[in-house]
Amino acid sequence: MSTAAHVARRDAIAEYRIVGAERLPHLERLVALAAAVCGVPSAVVNIIDDRHQHQIAAVGIEPAVCAREDSMCAAVLHESRHIWVTDAREDPRFAENPFVTGQIATVRFYASSPIVTPSGVTIGTLCVFDDEIGELTAQQSEALDVIARQVVEILELRRVAEELRRSNEQLGQFASQVSHDLRNPLTALGGFLELAEDDPGLEQAPMAAESVARARSVASRMTDMVVDLLAYARAEGARPQRVAVDLGELTNAVIEDLDAAIAECSASISVDARASVTGDPTLLRALVQNLLANALKFTAATGTTPRVEVRAEHIGGAVRLTVDDNGPGIPVDDRDRVFGLMERGSTTEASGLGIGLATCRRIAESHGGRIGIDESPLGGTRVWVTLPANTEADAPATLTS
């Protein structure tokens, strides 16, 4: 086997983090099933690296580790196919193996199916064996292959869960730092605005007084959003609320908060969001604000005057919210990637950390919904979100331009 193949197998095994791990009950149940289906007393999931065979789950024997050169499965690993022999003593691949000769065991019947990762790397086997000679029917052989594929499914699920756990830990650490970095200046800003509101001179300047009051309201809402979002971002964060949320009212409130950004780029925004959903008002407000702010920012960055349309429609028991813009659009190959944390589109000219869409996906999924990107009829990007409809009441019509 080539050096590249050894490296690929070593890296694949490392990704699963199973060598030396605690007991894996799901795998133990699968090896028990394999033994029962094949009518033998023993079955094992073997992971085989450059030096050792690691029995990570077993029935009929106690899981152990042996040298690669002593492994029966290692002798046929390179074949990457289902193999079975009636009597291992009569097969030249196994006749002198210590598991056959009595030095370690006295295996006679032996069968194995390769454990192949989704990327095509063989990292071990699911094998069944007996001290007596035996046979496998075609149905049993096929079943062993099927169970081996199920082993891979379990390893993949475990890998994804572990990555998610580590991601949540990193997000929690990030959230703690952001909480410190954002809440303090927001608190200070709120304090200064409160002092400004108390200034007697504002009585002679009603427009300035109104602006200060609006700024203080926005700062207060931002503080609430930061606190709630960061709490949610942590692995131990609270679950989303489940209350009725009027998407039209929520969107208009977001537009009011974005008033300065809208005026700066002379954007036009139309809203037709006659729908009520069930969810967390603060989280959904953050979602809509991210989508609108992105539409404005990325469109304006191209020198185009932004045009944004927000629509909501009922689809079965869900509401589909769409945000369309006339910006540069997102290439098809980027449309899933941009939802990753710290990811940005390959063609964007605007600045940013690439956190917004990752937050939106997290919020949508926490509500049992989905989010995606399509091409917009306006020529730019359409971001769509499905959310659970509030069936108890309809939201009033809302139209803003």
Disulfide bonds with the S-S distance in Angstrom:
none
